[in-house]
Structures are given as C-alpha cells and as structure tokens.
Amino acid sequence: MPLLSSLSLAPLVVASVITAEATLPACQDGQPCTMAVYSERTQQWQFVNKTRATEAYTPFSTYKIPNTLILLDTDTIKPGQGYQIDHTKYPAKSWWFDAWRKESITPEDAFKYSALPLYQTWTNLLSKPLMQRYLNDFNYGNRDISGPHDKFWLNSSIKLSAVEQVEFLRRLQSRAFKLKPTTYEALNKIFLQEQTTDTKLFAKTGTGPVAKGKYLGWYVGMVENAQGRHYFAFNIDAKTFKEMVATRVEIAKATLHEMNIL
C-alpha cells in the first residue's frame, strides 16, 4: 500500500486506508519515538515511551493547527478562498511541491499540503502581540514566539511536548478558547483528513531538521470511532527528510492500531 503523508493525503478516503495493516512496525519502548493518547470516554491515557512524551520539541507544521485558528478568527483567511504566496519574499525553490506552485491556494489545501511559504505570507499579516494573545489563551506549549516572526515554529523558540499537543487538542474540541463559533467549525472541516462509515481521522504532520543528520517528525490529531474520541500525538526521529516522510504516518498508525484506537 502506498504510504500517506501530508503531501499526498486526500481529504476523505476509503475505509481500507484507515484500517489496513501497516507494513512498518509500531513505535516501541526504547526507540526514538513516542505516542501519547487520551481517550475521552474512559478518561485514560496510554503511552509509548512516556518520558519522551513529556519532553518539549519544536512543533514544525503541527503549528498550523493553532496558526489556522488565529488566521480564521481574525478573518485573515476564509475557507474556500484562493490565496497567493508572496514570491518577492518567498521565491519558488526547486524542492517545492507542486501544490505550493499553484497560482491560487485555498486554506484547505495549504493545511493539507503544508504550504509553508503561504502560511509565512499569512503570518506576516499578523502582529506578534496579537499572536501572543491567542497563544496565551490556547496555553500552547511554552508560548515563546520570540524567534523570527515567520518561522518561530521551525526549530526556534516555541516548543511543546506530545502531552501538551494532546491537551491543546482537548481544549480545542471542548471550545475552551475565546474564538468565534465559525472559527471552530471551519477548523474542524480543514482538520478532517480521512473518514469512513464509522471512523473519522483528524490529523496534521510536521517535519524538519533539528540537528545535523537528525530530523524530527510529528503526527498529531484525533480519532472519532464507536469507542468515542481519542486524542493523540506521535513524534519520532529519523536521519533524513525522505526517510521521515516515508515512515512517520505509517508508524504512527501502526502504533494507534496496537493501542486499539485505529
């Protein structure tokens, strides 16, 4: 089965994709990875490598979840509308993905395909005090946005743990933030990545270099099924970007399968 990543994921896919047996093994204790899961109905946590689940890391593109909330709530972006990357500040690079090269990109596609230069273009329209107010309300990680304005989430100042990712998602779904109702509704539609007759998977990937020869990858989100709602945050180390993109989602899903979530 072809691997899924944020660069190839269709918004809604058939049941066999969510439930198919993975070809890669799940994250195991002692390996450079972690999974934190909180099941709402049972009010219980499950962990793989619990100590790592409490260690703070740069969020990379998983920051697009709170970032999208801020952009929607301030009416900086609107669902379904097309937007352009500021090519004077972010000229196209040879490694850019095709989805980033379109003349017009919707917020839905920007989220799904992790269109970093477009999110940077949008973020430049927001002041730091404004973003700080929102992130304080979200209690998002260490809330430190002192790094560069358009990339403080890229191995810079802001950091959070897998447990904090889960806690943020729990507060988001309980509508604990000072956001407009339409903001919650719009984000929920953008966040949904896969759906079957009995399961919904909301998810976001994130990946980038943290040191020479070391990449960090995230897969965070929520599963809704007959057993209720399950919030999860997975992260893992890899030596290259190519290796990370080829394995992070499948290993995360295999881990969720072992934990009886998927």
HELIX and SHEET records of a PDB file:
HELIX    1   1 ALA A   15  THR A   19  1                                   5    
HELIX    2   2 LYS A   50  ALA A   53  1                                   4    
HELIX    3   3 PHE A   60  TYR A   63  5                                   4    
HELIX    4   4 LYS A   64  ASP A   73  1                                  10    
HELIX    5   5 ASP A   98  TRP A  100  5                                   3    
HELIX    6   6 PRO A  107  LYS A  112  1                                   6    
HELIX    7   7 LEU A  116  THR A  123  1                                   8    
HELIX    8   8 LYS A  128  PHE A  138  1                                  11    
HELIX    9   9 ALA A  162  GLN A  173  1                                  12    
HELIX   10  10 PRO A  181  PHE A  191  1                                  11    
HELIX   11  11 PHE A  241  GLU A  258  1                                  18    
SHEET    1   A 6 GLN A  44  VAL A  48  0                                        
SHEET    2   A 6 CYS A  33  SER A  39 -1                                        
SHEET    3   A 6 GLY A 228  ALA A 238 -1                                        
SHEET    4   A 6 LYS A 214  ASN A 225 -1                                        
SHEET    5   A 6 LYS A 200  ALA A 211 -1                                        
SHEET    6   A 6 LEU A 192  GLN A 195 -1                                        
END                                                                             
